[in-house]
Amino acid sequence: MTKRSPAARGTRLLEVLGWLGTLAILAAYFATSYELLQPTSLTYALLNLFGGLTVGVISWMRRAWQPLTLNLAWALIAALTLL
């Protein structure tokens, strides 16, 4: 078994968070599409905020500017909804 550096572990953690964020956005979309959540609910906004931020971080790490812009806007809209 090889040891991973702290940087490699941190990158792996961010990748996992990015995937969890993707699932959060999909879950929010699914739940509102099937009327399991209201688009004005706290859960919906939190799922979108978490998803937008985590996928945004991964996009920034990869220097993928279009998805970064989309996900930061997504997170901003969710944050404004929470206010």
mmCIF file of the N, C-alpha and C atoms, coordinates in Angstrom:
data_MODEL
# 
_entry.id   MODEL 
# 
loop_
_atom_site.group_PDB 
_atom_site.id 
_atom_site.type_symbol 
_atom_site.label_atom_id 
_atom_site.label_alt_id 
_atom_site.label_comp_id 
_atom_site.label_asym_id 
_atom_site.label_entity_id 
_atom_site.label_seq_id 
_atom_site.pdbx_PDB_ins_code 
_atom_site.Cartn_x 
_atom_site.Cartn_y 
_atom_site.Cartn_z 
_atom_site.occupancy 
_atom_site.B_iso_or_equiv 
_atom_site.pdbx_formal_charge 
_atom_site.auth_seq_id 
_atom_site.auth_comp_id 
_atom_site.auth_asym_id 
_atom_site.auth_atom_id 
_atom_site.pdbx_PDB_model_num 
ATOM 1   N N  . MET A 1 1  ? 0.843   -1.170 0.000   1.00 0.00 ? 1  MET A N  1 
ATOM 2   C CA . MET A 1 1  ? 0.000   0.000  0.000   1.00 0.00 ? 1  MET A CA 1 
ATOM 3   C C  . MET A 1 1  ? 0.896   1.243  0.000   1.00 0.00 ? 1  MET A C  1 
ATOM 4   N N  . THR A 1 2  ? 0.633   2.162  -0.907  1.00 0.00 ? 2  THR A N  1 
ATOM 5   C CA . THR A 1 2  ? 1.439   3.375  -0.986  1.00 0.00 ? 2  THR A CA 1 
ATOM 6   C C  . THR A 1 2  ? 0.780   4.487  -0.176  1.00 0.00 ? 2  THR A C  1 
ATOM 7   N N  . LYS A 1 3  ? 1.623   5.333  0.387   1.00 0.00 ? 3  LYS A N  1 
ATOM 8   C CA . LYS A 1 3  ? 1.123   6.479  1.146   1.00 0.00 ? 3  LYS A CA 1 
ATOM 9   C C  . LYS A 1 3  ? 0.809   7.611  0.190   1.00 0.00 ? 3  LYS A C  1 
ATOM 10  N N  . ARG A 1 4  ? -0.273  8.295  0.480   1.00 0.00 ? 4  ARG A N  1 
ATOM 11  C CA . ARG A 1 4  ? -0.626  9.479  -0.305  1.00 0.00 ? 4  ARG A CA 1 
ATOM 12  C C  . ARG A 1 4  ? -0.168  10.713 0.439   1.00 0.00 ? 4  ARG A C  1 
ATOM 13  N N  . SER A 1 5  ? 0.262   11.693 -0.315  1.00 0.00 ? 5  SER A N  1 
ATOM 14  C CA . SER A 1 5  ? 0.659   12.948 0.309   1.00 0.00 ? 5  SER A CA 1 
ATOM 15  C C  . SER A 1 5  ? -0.579  13.677 0.816   1.00 0.00 ? 5  SER A C  1 
ATOM 16  N N  . PRO A 1 6  ? -0.417  14.603 1.755   1.00 0.00 ? 6  PRO A N  1 
ATOM 17  C CA . PRO A 1 6  ? -1.565  15.385 2.215   1.00 0.00 ? 6  PRO A CA 1 
ATOM 18  C C  . PRO A 1 6  ? -2.255  16.129 1.072   1.00 0.00 ? 6  PRO A C  1 
ATOM 19  N N  . ALA A 1 7  ? -1.492  16.613 0.116   1.00 0.00 ? 7  ALA A N  1 
ATOM 20  C CA . ALA A 1 7  ? -2.090  17.309 -1.027  1.00 0.00 ? 7  ALA A CA 1 
ATOM 21  C C  . ALA A 1 7  ? -2.947  16.364 -1.853  1.00 0.00 ? 7  ALA A C  1 
ATOM 22  N N  . ALA A 1 8  ? -2.483  15.132 -2.047  1.00 0.00 ? 8  ALA A N  1 
ATOM 23  C CA . ALA A 1 8  ? -3.254  14.150 -2.818  1.00 0.00 ? 8  ALA A CA 1 
ATOM 24  C C  . ALA A 1 8  ? -4.539  13.783 -2.086  1.00 0.00 ? 8  ALA A C  1 
ATOM 25  N N  . ARG A 1 9  ? -4.456  13.654 -0.761  1.00 0.00 ? 9  ARG A N  1 
ATOM 26  C CA . ARG A 1 9  ? -5.666  13.358 0.026   1.00 0.00 ? 9  ARG A CA 1 
ATOM 27  C C  . ARG A 1 9  ? -6.646  14.520 -0.056  1.00 0.00 ? 9  ARG A C  1 
ATOM 28  N N  . GLY A 1 10 ? -6.140  15.751 -0.005  1.00 0.00 ? 10 GLY A N  1 
ATOM 29  C CA . GLY A 1 10 ? -7.002  16.928 -0.106  1.00 0.00 ? 10 GLY A CA 1 
ATOM 30  C C  . GLY A 1 10 ? -7.681  17.005 -1.459  1.00 0.00 ? 10 GLY A C  1 
ATOM 31  N N  . THR A 1 11 ? -6.952  16.686 -2.513  1.00 0.00 ? 11 THR A N  1 
ATOM 32  C CA . THR A 1 11 ? -7.519  16.681 -3.857  1.00 0.00 ? 11 THR A CA 1 
ATOM 33  C C  . THR A 1 11 ? -8.594  15.608 -3.965  1.00 0.00 ? 11 THR A C  1 
ATOM 34  N N  . ARG A 1 12 ? -8.340  14.467 -3.389  1.00 0.00 ? 12 ARG A N  1 
ATOM 35  C CA . ARG A 1 12 ? -9.323  13.364 -3.406  1.00 0.00 ? 12 ARG A CA 1 
ATOM 36  C C  . ARG A 1 12 ? -10.591 13.776 -2.663  1.00 0.00 ? 12 ARG A C  1 
ATOM 37  N N  . LEU A 1 13 ? -10.434 14.435 -1.531  1.00 0.00 ? 13 LEU A N  1 
ATOM 38  C CA . LEU A 1 13 ? -11.582 14.905 -0.764  1.00 0.00 ? 13 LEU A CA 1 
ATOM 39  C C  . LEU A 1 13 ? -12.407 15.897 -1.579  1.00 0.00 ? 13 LEU A C  1 
ATOM 40  N N  . LEU A 1 14 ? -11.739 16.819 -2.262  1.00 0.00 ? 14 LEU A N  1 
ATOM 41  C CA . LEU A 1 14 ? -12.454 17.786 -3.099  1.00 0.00 ? 14 LEU A CA 1 
ATOM 42  C C  . LEU A 1 14 ? -13.190 17.097 -4.240  1.00 0.00 ? 14 LEU A C  1 
ATOM 43  N N  . GLU A 1 15 ? -12.578 16.070 -4.816  1.00 0.00 ? 15 GLU A N  1 
ATOM 44  C CA . GLU A 1 15 ? -13.252 15.308 -5.879  1.00 0.00 ? 15 GLU A CA 1 
ATOM 45  C C  . GLU A 1 15 ? -14.530 14.654 -5.349  1.00 0.00 ? 15 GLU A C  1 
ATOM 46  N N  . VAL A 1 16 ? -14.439 14.063 -4.169  1.00 0.00 ? 16 VAL A N  1 
ATOM 47  C CA . VAL A 1 16 ? -15.622 13.433 -3.561  1.00 0.00 ? 16 VAL A CA 1 
ATOM 48  C C  . VAL A 1 16 ? -16.688 14.490 -3.291  1.00 0.00 ? 16 VAL A C  1 
ATOM 49  N N  . LEU A 1 17 ? -16.288 15.637 -2.741  1.00 0.00 ? 17 LEU A N  1 
ATOM 50  C CA . LEU A 1 17 ? -17.244 16.717 -2.495  1.00 0.00 ? 17 LEU A CA 1 
ATOM 51  C C  . LEU A 1 17 ? -17.874 17.213 -3.797  1.00 0.00 ? 17 LEU A C  1 
ATOM 52  N N  . GLY A 1 18 ? -17.086 17.266 -4.857  1.00 0.00 ? 18 GLY A N  1 
ATOM 53  C CA . GLY A 1 18 ? -17.621 17.673 -6.165  1.00 0.00 ? 18 GLY A CA 1 
ATOM 54  C C  . GLY A 1 18 ? -18.695 16.708 -6.650  1.00 0.00 ? 18 GLY A C  1 
ATOM 55  N N  . TRP A 1 19 ? -18.451 15.419 -6.477  1.00 0.00 ? 19 TRP A N  1 
ATOM 56  C CA . TRP A 1 19 ? -19.460 14.428 -6.865  1.00 0.00 ? 19 TRP A CA 1 
ATOM 57  C C  . TRP A 1 19 ? -20.694 14.520 -5.982  1.00 0.00 ? 19 TRP A C  1 
ATOM 58  N N  . LEU A 1 20 ? -20.497 14.750 -4.683  1.00 0.00 ? 20 LEU A N  1 
ATOM 59  C CA . LEU A 1 20 ? -21.645 14.926 -3.791  1.00 0.00 ? 20 LEU A CA 1 
ATOM 60  C C  . LEU A 1 20 ? -22.444 16.172 -4.177  1.00 0.00 ? 20 LEU A C  1 
ATOM 61  N N  . GLY A 1 21 ? -21.738 17.218 -4.586  1.00 0.00 ? 21 GLY A N  1 
ATOM 62  C CA . GLY A 1 21 ? -22.413 18.431 -5.057  1.00 0.00 ? 21 GLY A CA 1 
ATOM 63  C C  . GLY A 1 21 ? -23.220 18.187 -6.316  1.00 0.00 ? 21 GLY A C  1 
ATOM 64  N N  . THR A 1 22 ? -22.661 17.410 -7.223  1.00 0.00 ? 22 THR A N  1 
ATOM 65  C CA . THR A 1 22 ? -23.391 17.054 -8.443  1.00 0.00 ? 22 THR A CA 1 
ATOM 66  C C  . THR A 1 22 ? -24.667 16.296 -8.092  1.00 0.00 ? 22 THR A C  1 
ATOM 67  N N  . LEU A 1 23 ? -24.540 15.343 -7.172  1.00 0.00 ? 23 LEU A N  1 
ATOM 68  C CA . LEU A 1 23 ? -25.714 14.581 -6.738  1.00 0.00 ? 23 LEU A CA 1 
ATOM 69  C C  . LEU A 1 23 ? -26.733 15.473 -6.031  1.00 0.00 ? 23 LEU A C  1 
ATOM 70  N N  . ALA A 1 24 ? -26.258 16.465 -5.279  1.00 0.00 ? 24 ALA A N  1 
ATOM 71  C CA . ALA A 1 24 ? -27.170 17.386 -4.586  1.00 0.00 ? 24 ALA A CA 1 
ATOM 72  C C  . ALA A 1 24 ? -27.994 18.186 -5.587  1.00 0.00 ? 24 ALA A C  1 
ATOM 73  N N  . ILE A 1 25 ? -27.353 18.701 -6.634  1.00 0.00 ? 25 ILE A N  1 
ATOM 74  C CA . ILE A 1 25 ? -28.073 19.461 -7.659  1.00 0.00 ? 25 ILE A CA 1 
ATOM 75  C C  . ILE A 1 25 ? -29.095 18.568 -8.360  1.00 0.00 ? 25 ILE A C  1 
ATOM 76  N N  . LEU A 1 26 ? -28.670 17.359 -8.711  1.00 0.00 ? 26 LEU A N  1 
ATOM 77  C CA . LEU A 1 26 ? -29.597 16.420 -9.361  1.00 0.00 ? 26 LEU A CA 1 
ATOM 78  C C  . LEU A 1 26 ? -30.751 16.040 -8.441  1.00 0.00 ? 26 LEU A C  1 
ATOM 79  N N  . ALA A 1 27 ? -30.469 15.854 -7.167  1.00 0.00 ? 27 ALA A N  1 
ATOM 80  C CA . ALA A 1 27 ? -31.526 15.517 -6.212  1.00 0.00 ? 27 ALA A CA 1 
ATOM 81  C C  . ALA A 1 27 ? -32.525 16.658 -6.078  1.00 0.00 ? 27 ALA A C  1 
ATOM 82  N N  . ALA A 1 28 ? -32.039 17.882 -6.038  1.00 0.00 ? 28 ALA A N  1 
ATOM 83  C CA . ALA A 1 28 ? -32.930 19.040 -5.949  1.00 0.00 ? 28 ALA A CA 1 
ATOM 84  C C  . ALA A 1 28 ? -33.817 19.130 -7.188  1.00 0.00 ? 28 ALA A C  1 
ATOM 85  N N  . TYR A 1 29 ? -33.230 18.924 -8.348  1.00 0.00 ? 29 TYR A N  1 
ATOM 86  C CA . TYR A 1 29 ? -33.992 18.973 -9.589  1.00 0.00 ? 29 TYR A CA 1 
ATOM 87  C C  . TYR A 1 29 ? -35.042 17.859 -9.634  1.00 0.00 ? 29 TYR A C  1 
ATOM 88  N N  . PHE A 1 30 ? -34.622 16.654 -9.290  1.00 0.00 ? 30 PHE A N  1 
ATOM 89  C CA . PHE A 1 30 ? -35.542 15.514 -9.265  1.00 0.00 ? 30 PHE A CA 1 
ATOM 90  C C  . PHE A 1 30 ? -36.687 15.772 -8.289  1.00 0.00 ? 30 PHE A C  1 
ATOM 91  N N  . ALA A 1 31 ? -36.342 16.214 -7.086  1.00 0.00 ? 31 ALA A N  1 
ATOM 92  C CA . ALA A 1 31 ? -37.356 16.401 -6.043  1.00 0.00 ? 31 ALA A CA 1 
ATOM 93  C C  . ALA A 1 31 ? -38.373 17.475 -6.403  1.00 0.00 ? 31 ALA A C  1 
ATOM 94  N N  . THR A 1 32 ? -37.934 18.527 -7.082  1.00 0.00 ? 32 THR A N  1 
ATOM 95  C CA . THR A 1 32 ? -38.913 19.543 -7.485  1.00 0.00 ? 32 THR A CA 1 
ATOM 96  C C  . THR A 1 32 ? -39.698 19.088 -8.708  1.00 0.00 ? 32 THR A C  1 
ATOM 97  N N  . SER A 1 33 ? -39.074 18.348 -9.585  1.00 0.00 ? 33 SER A N  1 
ATOM 98  C CA . SER A 1 33 ? -39.766 17.856 -10.778 1.00 0.00 ? 33 SER A CA 1 
ATOM 99  C C  . SER A 1 33 ? -40.900 16.909 -10.414 1.00 0.00 ? 33 SER A C  1 
ATOM 100 N N  . TYR A 1 34 ? -40.702 16.130 -9.354  1.00 0.00 ? 34 TYR A N  1 
ATOM 101 C CA . TYR A 1 34 ? -41.716 15.181 -8.926  1.00 0.00 ? 34 TYR A CA 1 
ATOM 102 C C  . TYR A 1 34 ? -42.486 15.671 -7.692  1.00 0.00 ? 34 TYR A C  1 
ATOM 103 N N  . GLU A 1 35 ? -42.403 16.963 -7.468  1.00 0.00 ? 35 GLU A N  1 
ATOM 104 C CA . GLU A 1 35 ? -43.136 17.653 -6.395  1.00 0.00 ? 35 GLU A CA 1 
ATOM 105 C C  . GLU A 1 35 ? -42.893 17.053 -5.010  1.00 0.00 ? 35 GLU A C  1 
ATOM 106 N N  . LEU A 1 36 ? -41.675 16.591 -4.786  1.00 0.00 ? 36 LEU A N  1 
ATOM 107 C CA . LEU A 1 36 ? -41.280 16.121 -3.464  1.00 0.00 ? 36 LEU A CA 1 
ATOM 108 C C  . LEU A 1 36 ? -40.760 17.276 -2.618  1.00 0.00 ? 36 LEU A C  1 
ATOM 109 N N  . LEU A 1 37 ? -40.290 18.328 -3.279  1.00 0.00 ? 37 LEU A N  1 
ATOM 110 C CA . LEU A 1 37 ? -39.829 19.562 -2.653  1.00 0.00 ? 37 LEU A CA 1 
ATOM 111 C C  . LEU A 1 37 ? -40.434 20.739 -3.404  1.00 0.00 ? 37 LEU A C  1 
ATOM 112 N N  . GLN A 1 38 ? -40.646 21.807 -2.682  1.00 0.00 ? 38 GLN A N  1 
ATOM 113 C CA . GLN A 1 38 ? -41.053 23.052 -3.323  1.00 0.00 ? 38 GLN A CA 1 
ATOM 114 C C  . GLN A 1 38 ? -39.797 23.848 -3.672  1.00 0.00 ? 38 GLN A C  1 
ATOM 115 N N  . PRO A 1 39 ? -39.799 24.554 -4.808  1.00 0.00 ? 39 PRO A N  1 
ATOM 116 C CA . PRO A 1 39 ? -38.607 25.328 -5.181  1.00 0.00 ? 39 PRO A CA 1 
ATOM 117 C C  . PRO A 1 39 ? -38.299 26.464 -4.213  1.00 0.00 ? 39 PRO A C  1 
ATOM 118 N N  . THR A 1 40 ? -39.204 26.759 -3.305  1.00 0.00 ? 40 THR A N  1 
ATOM 119 C CA . THR A 1 40 ? -38.955 27.797 -2.306  1.00 0.00 ? 40 THR A CA 1 
ATOM 120 C C  . THR A 1 40 ? -38.537 27.218 -0.959  1.00 0.00 ? 40 THR A C  1 
ATOM 121 N N  . SER A 1 41 ? -38.355 25.898 -0.882  1.00 0.00 ? 41 SER A N  1 
ATOM 122 C CA . SER A 1 41 ? -38.031 25.274 0.405   1.00 0.00 ? 41 SER A CA 1 
ATOM 123 C C  . SER A 1 41 ? -36.558 25.484 0.775   1.00 0.00 ? 41 SER A C  1 
ATOM 124 N N  . LEU A 1 42 ? -36.306 25.424 2.068   1.00 0.00 ? 42 LEU A N  1 
ATOM 125 C CA . LEU A 1 42 ? -34.951 25.553 2.590   1.00 0.00 ? 42 LEU A CA 1 
ATOM 126 C C  . LEU A 1 42 ? -34.063 24.421 2.063   1.00 0.00 ? 42 LEU A C  1 
ATOM 127 N N  . THR A 1 43 ? -34.578 23.214 2.043   1.00 0.00 ? 43 THR A N  1 
ATOM 128 C CA . THR A 1 43 ? -33.810 22.058 1.565   1.00 0.00 ? 43 THR A CA 1 
ATOM 129 C C  . THR A 1 43 ? -33.375 22.235 0.121   1.00 0.00 ? 43 THR A C  1 
ATOM 130 N N  . TYR A 1 44 ? -34.296 22.703 -0.720  1.00 0.00 ? 44 TYR A N  1 
ATOM 131 C CA . TYR A 1 44 ? -33.982 22.927 -2.133  1.00 0.00 ? 44 TYR A CA 1 
ATOM 132 C C  . TYR A 1 44 ? -32.846 23.945 -2.278  1.00 0.00 ? 44 TYR A C  1 
ATOM 133 N N  . ALA A 1 45 ? -32.950 25.054 -1.548  1.00 0.00 ? 45 ALA A N  1 
ATOM 134 C CA . ALA A 1 45 ? -31.918 26.087 -1.640  1.00 0.00 ? 45 ALA A CA 1 
ATOM 135 C C  . ALA A 1 45 ? -30.578 25.582 -1.121  1.00 0.00 ? 45 ALA A C  1 
ATOM 136 N N  . LEU A 1 46 ? -30.583 24.835 -0.027  1.00 0.00 ? 46 LEU A N  1 
ATOM 137 C CA . LEU A 1 46 ? -29.329 24.313 0.529   1.00 0.00 ? 46 LEU A CA 1 
ATOM 138 C C  . LEU A 1 46 ? -28.673 23.289 -0.388  1.00 0.00 ? 46 LEU A C  1 
ATOM 139 N N  . LEU A 1 47 ? -29.478 22.420 -0.995  1.00 0.00 ? 47 LEU A N  1 
ATOM 140 C CA . LEU A 1 47 ? -28.927 21.463 -1.960  1.00 0.00 ? 47 LEU A CA 1 
ATOM 141 C C  . LEU A 1 47 ? -28.257 22.187 -3.128  1.00 0.00 ? 47 LEU A C  1 
ATOM 142 N N  . ASN A 1 48 ? -28.918 23.222 -3.638  1.00 0.00 ? 48 ASN A N  1 
ATOM 143 C CA . ASN A 1 48 ? -28.355 23.974 -4.759  1.00 0.00 ? 48 ASN A CA 1 
ATOM 144 C C  . ASN A 1 48 ? -27.133 24.790 -4.350  1.00 0.00 ? 48 ASN A C  1 
ATOM 145 N N  . LEU A 1 49 ? -27.141 25.352 -3.151  1.00 0.00 ? 49 LEU A N  1 
ATOM 146 C CA . LEU A 1 49 ? -25.977 26.100 -2.672  1.00 0.00 ? 49 LEU A CA 1 
ATOM 147 C C  . LEU A 1 49 ? -24.773 25.178 -2.534  1.00 0.00 ? 49 LEU A C  1 
ATOM 148 N N  . PHE A 1 50 ? -24.961 24.057 -1.868  1.00 0.00 ? 50 PHE A N  1 
ATOM 149 C CA . PHE A 1 50 ? -23.875 23.088 -1.700  1.00 0.00 ? 50 PHE A CA 1 
ATOM 150 C C  . PHE A 1 50 ? -23.365 22.598 -3.047  1.00 0.00 ? 50 PHE A C  1 
ATOM 151 N N  . GLY A 1 51 ? -24.285 22.231 -3.924  1.00 0.00 ? 51 GLY A N  1 
ATOM 152 C CA . GLY A 1 51 ? -23.893 21.729 -5.242  1.00 0.00 ? 51 GLY A CA 1 
ATOM 153 C C  . GLY A 1 51 ? -23.148 22.764 -6.061  1.00 0.00 ? 51 GLY A C  1 
ATOM 154 N N  . GLY A 1 52 ? -23.675 23.974 -6.104  1.00 0.00 ? 52 GLY A N  1 
ATOM 155 C CA . GLY A 1 52 ? -23.023 25.024 -6.885  1.00 0.00 ? 52 GLY A CA 1 
ATOM 156 C C  . GLY A 1 52 ? -21.621 25.337 -6.384  1.00 0.00 ? 52 GLY A C  1 
ATOM 157 N N  . LEU A 1 53 ? -21.466 25.400 -5.068  1.00 0.00 ? 53 LEU A N  1 
ATOM 158 C CA . LEU A 1 53 ? -20.150 25.705 -4.510  1.00 0.00 ? 53 LEU A CA 1 
ATOM 159 C C  . LEU A 1 53 ? -19.143 24.580 -4.736  1.00 0.00 ? 53 LEU A C  1 
ATOM 160 N N  . THR A 1 54 ? -19.553 23.345 -4.480  1.00 0.00 ? 54 THR A N  1 
ATOM 161 C CA . THR A 1 54 ? -18.592 22.242 -4.615  1.00 0.00 ? 54 THR A CA 1 
ATOM 162 C C  . THR A 1 54 ? -18.215 21.980 -6.069  1.00 0.00 ? 54 THR A C  1 
ATOM 163 N N  . VAL A 1 55 ? -19.176 22.011 -6.956  1.00 0.00 ? 55 VAL A N  1 
ATOM 164 C CA . VAL A 1 55 ? -18.852 21.819 -8.377  1.00 0.00 ? 55 VAL A CA 1 
ATOM 165 C C  . VAL A 1 55 ? -18.066 23.029 -8.890  1.00 0.00 ? 55 VAL A C  1 
ATOM 166 N N  . GLY A 1 56 ? -18.368 24.208 -8.350  1.00 0.00 ? 56 GLY A N  1 
ATOM 167 C CA . GLY A 1 56 ? -17.605 25.403 -8.712  1.00 0.00 ? 56 GLY A CA 1 
ATOM 168 C C  . GLY A 1 56 ? -16.142 25.286 -8.327  1.00 0.00 ? 56 GLY A C  1 
ATOM 169 N N  . VAL A 1 57 ? -15.869 24.747 -7.142  1.00 0.00 ? 57 VAL A N  1 
ATOM 170 C CA . VAL A 1 57 ? -14.475 24.565 -6.701  1.00 0.00 ? 57 VAL A CA 1 
ATOM 171 C C  . VAL A 1 57 ? -13.741 23.607 -7.634  1.00 0.00 ? 57 VAL A C  1 
ATOM 172 N N  . ILE A 1 58 ? -14.368 22.499 -7.980  1.00 0.00 ? 58 ILE A N  1 
ATOM 173 C CA . ILE A 1 58 ? -13.738 21.550 -8.903  1.00 0.00 ? 58 ILE A CA 1 
ATOM 174 C C  . ILE A 1 58 ? -13.499 22.207 -10.257 1.00 0.00 ? 58 ILE A C  1 
ATOM 175 N N  . SER A 1 59 ? -14.454 22.984 -10.724 1.00 0.00 ? 59 SER A N  1 
ATOM 176 C CA . SER A 1 59 ? -14.288 23.677 -12.010 1.00 0.00 ? 59 SER A CA 1 
ATOM 177 C C  . SER A 1 59 ? -13.123 24.658 -11.945 1.00 0.00 ? 59 SER A C  1 
ATOM 178 N N  . TRP A 1 60 ? -12.990 25.358 -10.830 1.00 0.00 ? 60 TRP A N  1 
ATOM 179 C CA . TRP A 1 60 ? -11.877 26.296 -10.661 1.00 0.00 ? 60 TRP A CA 1 
ATOM 180 C C  . TRP A 1 60 ? -10.543 25.544 -10.655 1.00 0.00 ? 60 TRP A C  1 
ATOM 181 N N  . MET A 1 61 ? -10.491 24.417 -9.943  1.00 0.00 ? 61 MET A N  1 
ATOM 182 C CA . MET A 1 61 ? -9.256  23.631 -9.892  1.00 0.00 ? 61 MET A CA 1 
ATOM 183 C C  . MET A 1 61 ? -8.829  23.170 -11.277 1.00 0.00 ? 61 MET A C  1 
ATOM 184 N N  . ARG A 1 62 ? -9.804  22.863 -12.102 1.00 0.00 ? 62 ARG A N  1 
ATOM 185 C CA . ARG A 1 62 ? -9.517  22.363 -13.453 1.00 0.00 ? 62 ARG A CA 1 
ATOM 186 C C  . ARG A 1 62 ? -9.446  23.483 -14.483 1.00 0.00 ? 62 ARG A C  1 
ATOM 187 N N  . ARG A 1 63 ? -9.629  24.700 -14.030 1.00 0.00 ? 63 ARG A N  1 
ATOM 188 C CA . ARG A 1 63 ? -9.612  25.884 -14.917 1.00 0.00 ? 63 ARG A CA 1 
ATOM 189 C C  . ARG A 1 63 ? -10.655 25.745 -16.030 1.00 0.00 ? 63 ARG A C  1 
ATOM 190 N N  . ALA A 1 64 ? -11.819 25.230 -15.661 1.00 0.00 ? 64 ALA A N  1 
ATOM 191 C CA . ALA A 1 64 ? -12.952 25.078 -16.584 1.00 0.00 ? 64 ALA A CA 1 
ATOM 192 C C  . ALA A 1 64 ? -13.896 26.257 -16.324 1.00 0.00 ? 64 ALA A C  1 
ATOM 193 N N  . TRP A 1 65 ? -13.724 27.312 -17.089 1.00 0.00 ? 65 TRP A N  1 
ATOM 194 C CA . TRP A 1 65 ? -14.364 28.590 -16.763 1.00 0.00 ? 65 TRP A CA 1 
ATOM 195 C C  . TRP A 1 65 ? -15.875 28.612 -17.001 1.00 0.00 ? 65 TRP A C  1 
ATOM 196 N N  . GLN A 1 66 ? -16.378 27.939 -18.013 1.00 0.00 ? 66 GLN A N  1 
ATOM 197 C CA . GLN A 1 66 ? -17.826 27.948 -18.245 1.00 0.00 ? 66 GLN A CA 1 
ATOM 198 C C  . GLN A 1 66 ? -18.579 27.272 -17.095 1.00 0.00 ? 66 GLN A C  1 
ATOM 199 N N  . PRO A 1 67 ? -18.220 26.051 -16.705 1.00 0.00 ? 67 PRO A N  1 
ATOM 200 C CA . PRO A 1 67 ? -18.942 25.459 -15.571 1.00 0.00 ? 67 PRO A CA 1 
ATOM 201 C C  . PRO A 1 67 ? -18.692 26.212 -14.258 1.00 0.00 ? 67 PRO A C  1 
ATOM 202 N N  . LEU A 1 68 ? -17.524 26.835 -14.117 1.00 0.00 ? 68 LEU A N  1 
ATOM 203 C CA . LEU A 1 68 ? -17.271 27.636 -12.923 1.00 0.00 ? 68 LEU A CA 1 
ATOM 204 C C  . LEU A 1 68 ? -18.264 28.788 -12.850 1.00 0.00 ? 68 LEU A C  1 
ATOM 205 N N  . THR A 1 69 ? -18.428 29.504 -13.954 1.00 0.00 ? 69 THR A N  1 
ATOM 206 C CA . THR A 1 69 ? -19.360 30.626 -13.997 1.00 0.00 ? 69 THR A CA 1 
ATOM 207 C C  . THR A 1 69 ? -20.788 30.162 -13.708 1.00 0.00 ? 69 THR A C  1 
ATOM 208 N N  . LEU A 1 70 ? -21.201 29.089 -14.360 1.00 0.00 ? 70 LEU A N  1 
ATOM 209 C CA . LEU A 1 70 ? -22.546 28.557 -14.151 1.00 0.00 ? 70 LEU A CA 1 
ATOM 210 C C  . LEU A 1 70 ? -22.770 28.174 -12.694 1.00 0.00 ? 70 LEU A C  1 
ATOM 211 N N  . ASN A 1 71 ? -21.837 27.465 -12.094 1.00 0.00 ? 71 ASN A N  1 
ATOM 212 C CA . ASN A 1 71 ? -22.027 26.987 -10.731 1.00 0.00 ? 71 ASN A CA 1 
ATOM 213 C C  . ASN A 1 71 ? -21.909 28.078 -9.684  1.00 0.00 ? 71 ASN A C  1 
ATOM 214 N N  . LEU A 1 72 ? -21.086 29.080 -9.911  1.00 0.00 ? 72 LEU A N  1 
ATOM 215 C CA . LEU A 1 72 ? -21.052 30.203 -8.984  1.00 0.00 ? 72 LEU A CA 1 
ATOM 216 C C  . LEU A 1 72 ? -22.346 31.003 -9.059  1.00 0.00 ? 72 LEU A C  1 
ATOM 217 N N  . ALA A 1 73 ? -22.888 31.177 -10.262 1.00 0.00 ? 73 ALA A N  1 
ATOM 218 C CA . ALA A 1 73 ? -24.188 31.845 -10.398 1.00 0.00 ? 73 ALA A CA 1 
ATOM 219 C C  . ALA A 1 73 ? -25.264 31.005 -9.718  1.00 0.00 ? 73 ALA A C  1 
ATOM 220 N N  . TRP A 1 74 ? -25.215 29.703 -9.886  1.00 0.00 ? 74 TRP A N  1 
ATOM 221 C CA . TRP A 1 74 ? -26.165 28.775 -9.264  1.00 0.00 ? 74 TRP A CA 1 
ATOM 222 C C  . TRP A 1 74 ? -26.126 28.936 -7.740  1.00 0.00 ? 74 TRP A C  1 
ATOM 223 N N  . ALA A 1 75 ? -24.911 28.945 -7.181  1.00 0.00 ? 75 ALA A N  1 
ATOM 224 C CA . ALA A 1 75 ? -24.742 29.089 -5.736  1.00 0.00 ? 75 ALA A CA 1 
ATOM 225 C C  . ALA A 1 75 ? -25.198 30.470 -5.261  1.00 0.00 ? 75 ALA A C  1 
ATOM 226 N N  . LEU A 1 76 ? -24.915 31.502 -6.033  1.00 0.00 ? 76 LEU A N  1 
ATOM 227 C CA . LEU A 1 76 ? -25.327 32.856 -5.666  1.00 0.00 ? 76 LEU A CA 1 
ATOM 228 C C  . LEU A 1 76 ? -26.857 32.969 -5.618  1.00 0.00 ? 76 LEU A C  1 
ATOM 229 N N  . ILE A 1 77 ? -27.519 32.408 -6.616  1.00 0.00 ? 77 ILE A N  1 
ATOM 230 C CA . ILE A 1 77 ? -28.984 32.432 -6.626  1.00 0.00 ? 77 ILE A CA 1 
ATOM 231 C C  . ILE A 1 77 ? -29.527 31.693 -5.398  1.00 0.00 ? 77 ILE A C  1 
ATOM 232 N N  . ALA A 1 78 ? -28.943 30.547 -5.079  1.00 0.00 ? 78 ALA A N  1 
ATOM 233 C CA . ALA A 1 78 ? -29.368 29.784 -3.892  1.00 0.00 ? 78 ALA A CA 1 
ATOM 234 C C  . ALA A 1 78 ? -29.127 30.577 -2.616  1.00 0.00 ? 78 ALA A C  1 
ATOM 235 N N  . ALA A 1 79 ? -27.980 31.238 -2.531  1.00 0.00 ? 79 ALA A N  1 
ATOM 236 C CA . ALA A 1 79 ? -27.669 32.036 -1.337  1.00 0.00 ? 79 ALA A CA 1 
ATOM 237 C C  . ALA A 1 79 ? -28.651 33.199 -1.191  1.00 0.00 ? 79 ALA A C  1 
ATOM 238 N N  . LEU A 1 80 ? -28.957 33.857 -2.303  1.00 0.00 ? 80 LEU A N  1 
ATOM 239 C CA . LEU A 1 80 ? -29.919 34.956 -2.238  1.00 0.00 ? 80 LEU A CA 1 
ATOM 240 C C  . LEU A 1 80 ? -31.304 34.457 -1.836  1.00 0.00 ? 80 LEU A C  1 
ATOM 241 N N  . THR A 1 81 ? -31.649 33.265 -2.283  1.00 0.00 ? 81 THR A N  1 
ATOM 242 C CA . THR A 1 81 ? -32.925 32.661 -1.895  1.00 0.00 ? 81 THR A CA 1 
ATOM 243 C C  . THR A 1 81 ? -32.969 32.420 -0.385  1.00 0.00 ? 81 THR A C  1 
ATOM 244 N N  . LEU A 1 82 ? -31.847 32.005 0.179   1.00 0.00 ? 82 LEU A N  1 
ATOM 245 C CA . LEU A 1 82 ? -31.774 31.745 1.618   1.00 0.00 ? 82 LEU A CA 1 
ATOM 246 C C  . LEU A 1 82 ? -31.890 33.025 2.441   1.00 0.00 ? 82 LEU A C  1 
ATOM 247 N N  . LEU A 1 83 ? -31.467 34.141 1.854   1.00 0.00 ? 83 LEU A N  1 
ATOM 248 C CA . LEU A 1 83 ? -31.569 35.415 2.578   1.00 0.00 ? 83 LEU A CA 1 
ATOM 249 C C  . LEU A 1 83 ? -32.997 35.885 2.573   1.00 0.00 ? 83 LEU A C  1 
# 
